C-alpha cells in the first residue's frame, strides 16, 4: 500500500531516504539539478503508484493489467515544496481518473458481452423450438 500524500510523509521520505529536509532539496549547495530530478522521480514513483518506462510516466490498470500512459511532468518548473505537493496530487488525480475511465469501459464491455450471450442463447432456443 502506498503512503498518504501529505507534506509530513513526503518530508519523512526525504529524510529517511536522502537525509535531506525540504529546504535542502531546493538548495543548489546540497543537491544538483540532476540529483533533484532523480529524487523527484523517485518521489513520484513512491507516492503515485506509477513508474517511468521508455521516458513516459506509466500506471498499471488493475482491472486489465495494461499500462496506462500519464502526462509526464516537467521537473524544471518545480522549485518549492508546494509545487512538489501539487505535482503529487495532480498525478494521483490523473491516475485515478484514468483508471476510473478504463474501469467503466471494462464494465461496459463485460455488460455488452453478457447481452450478446443472452441474445445468442435466445436465438439458439428459438432455432431448437422450430
C-alpha positions in Angstrom: 0.0 0.0 0.0 1.3 3.4 -0.9 1.8 6.1 1.7 -0.6 9.0 2.0 0.4 12.1 0.1 1.0 14.6 2.9 3.7 17.1 3.5 4.8 15.1 6.6 5.1 11.8 4.8 7.0 13.4 1.9 9.3 15.1 4.4 9.8 11.8 6.3 10.6 10.0 3.0 13.2 12.7 2.1 14.8 12.5 5.5 14.9 8.7 5.6 15.9 8.1 2.0 18.2 11.0 1.2 19.0 12.7 4.6 17.5 15.9 3.3 14.9 18.3 4.5 12.5 20.3 2.4 14.8 23.4 2.1 17.9 21.4 1.2 16.1 19.7 -1.6 15.9 23.0 -3.5 19.2 24.4 -2.4 21.9 24.0 -5.1 24.6 23.8 -2.4 23.2 20.4 -1.2 21.6 18.9 -4.4 22.4 19.3 -8.0 19.7 19.7 -10.7 20.3 16.1 -11.9 20.0 14.7 -8.4 16.9 16.8 -7.7 15.3 15.3 -10.8 16.2 11.8 -9.7 14.8 12.5 -6.2 11.5 13.9 -7.7 11.2 10.9 -10.0 11.6 8.5 -7.0 9.1 10.6 -5.0 6.6 10.4 -7.9 7.0 6.6 -8.2 6.8 6.1 -4.5 3.7 8.2 -3.8 1.7 7.9 -7.0 1.8 4.1 -7.8 3.3 4.9 -11.2 6.7 4.3 -12.8 8.8 5.5 -15.7 9.2 3.4 -18.8 10.5 4.5 -22.1 10.7 8.1 -20.9 7.0 8.1 -20.0 5.1 8.1 -16.8 3.1 4.9 -16.6 0.4 3.5 -14.3 -1.0 0.0 -14.3 -4.7 -0.6 -14.8 -5.7 -3.0 -12.0 -8.6 -4.4 -14.0 -6.9 -5.3 -17.3 -3.3 -5.3 -16.1 -2.4 -3.0 -19.0 -0.1 0.0 -18.9 -1.7 3.5 -18.9 0.4 6.4 -20.1 0.1 9.5 -17.9 1.3 13.1 -18.5 5.0 13.3 -17.8 5.7 16.3 -15.5 8.4 18.9 -16.2 10.7 18.8 -13.2 12.5 22.1 -14.2 9.4 24.1 -13.1 9.3 22.5 -9.6 11.2 24.7 -7.2 9.3 24.7 -3.9 7.8 22.0 -1.7 4.3 23.4 -2.5 4.9 22.6 -6.2 6.1 19.1 -5.3 2.9 18.5 -3.3 0.8 19.9 -6.2 2.7 17.6 -8.6 2.0 14.5 -6.5 -1.7 15.5 -6.0 -2.2 16.2 -9.7 -0.5 12.9 -10.8 -2.6 10.9 -8.3 -5.8 12.6 -9.5 -4.9 12.0 -13.1 -4.1 8.3 -12.4 -7.4 7.8 -10.5 -9.5 9.5 -13.2 -7.8 7.4 -15.9 -8.2 4.2 -14.1 -11.9 5.0 -13.4 -12.4 5.7 -17.1 -10.8 2.4 -18.0 -12.9 0.6 -15.3 -16.1 2.0 -16.8 -15.0 0.9 -20.3 -14.2 -2.6 -19.0 -17.6 -2.9 -17.2 -19.4 -1.7 -20.4 -17.6 -4.3 -22.5 -18.5 -7.0 -19.9 -22.1 -5.9 -20.0 -22.2 -5.9 -23.8 -20.6 -9.4 -23.8 -23.3 -10.7 -21.4 -26.0 -9.1 -23.6 -24.7 -10.8 -26.7 -24.5 -14.1 -24.9 -28.1 -13.8 -23.8 -29.2 -12.8 -27.3 -27.3 -15.7 -28.8 -28.9 -18.1 -26.3 -32.3 -16.8 -27.2 -31.6 -17.3 -30.9 -30.5 -20.9 -30.3 -33.6 -21.6 -28.2 -35.8 -20.3 -31.0 -34.0 -22.5 -33.5 -34.3 -25.6 -31.3 -38.1 -25.0 -30.8 -38.7 -25.0 -34.6 
